[in-house]
Amino acid sequence: MAKYDVYGIGNALVDMEYGVELADLAALGLDKGVMTLVDDEQQLRIMNRLAARPHQRGSGGSAANSMIAVSQFGGASFYSCKVADDELGHFYMKDLLDGGVATNHHTEKEPGHTGRCVVLVTPDSDRTLCTFLGISGGLSHKEVVEEALRDSGYFYMEGYLVTSETARRACLNAKRLAEAAGVKTAISLSDPNMVRFFKTGLLEMIGAGVDLLFANEDEAKGMAGLAEIAGAVEYLKTLGKEFVVTRGPKGALVWDGRTLLDIAPVPVKAVDTVGAGDLFAGAFLYGRGQGWDHRRAGALAAAASAKLVTQRGPRLTATETKAILQRCA
């Protein structure tokens, strides 16, 4: 039996989440509902504009949120990332380890700036991300712990890594190692802008195919270059042996390799969708790692993400995840 249910790789970002109005996004010249890469100066300008507003801080990054979810549900996860030897880097590592996630960061950290993500949540519960990668932009195969990777059930890649040449190569090398060791491979497309601007790189990361692919509806349509979900579903079958398409309040679609399953939504009033897709992926990976069938894993993921969007922040507490697990067991 593998030591880790899931080995993830992704950006290490400290999230700063603010509640904003649509007028703020317009004033800042930001595209709503997507992730935009910015430099240090641009991000500080955004933060200065919002300095008088309350915000909350936490360790983030899409795959990190998913790995913490796996751990909180009772699974074992490992996360490869890159932080700097600064205050945010030490904060990030403590938060990650407190979340029960094993990591590559047990050695001296490099000087520099740990990555940051300003998360702007509008009244419609949508999230707009402004990311300064910092030292995470230099993530490379040096951060991959091959022994841990080979001793995992799944290898999970965060699609956001497509923006970095060294990180993309690290994913390609790690994917080859995983496949050679019989470890299942998985990827999240992460964001519509990743599909829009980096589709070629994502296809390179997917290669001849992955065992499991995660996308939301917009990402799935964007990859397929189609306006209809039915056509996008057929296209995704060429990329993944299995896949999940999350559809917000419409639930999710799960292809188990033979049948397309419709996962019913859990009706709630959403206030913040930050991290919902990450939690869905983490919960689904946990369920599959425990040998659950696709429908049961999908139901757990739907229940968890529905709970998350009713409150602020990118993740649930360990107590909340265990309560959801008990109801879905």
Secondary structure, 3 states (H helix, E strand, C coil): CCCEEEEEECCCEEEEEEECCHHHHHHHCCCCCCEEECCHHHHHHHHHHCCCCCEEEEEECHHHHHHHHHHHCCCCEEEECCCECCHHHHHHHHHHHHCCCEECCCCCCECCCCEEEEEEECCCCCEEEEEECHHHHHCCHHHCCHHHHHCEEEEEEEHHHHHCHHHHHHHHHHHHHHHHCCCEEEEECCCHHHHHHHHHHHHHHHCCCEEEEEEEHHHHHHHHCCCCHHHHHHHHCCCEEEEEEECHHHCEEEECCCCEEEECCCCCCCCCCCCHHHHHHHHHHHHHHCCCCHHHHHHHHHHHHHHHCCCCCCCCCHHHHHHHHHHHC
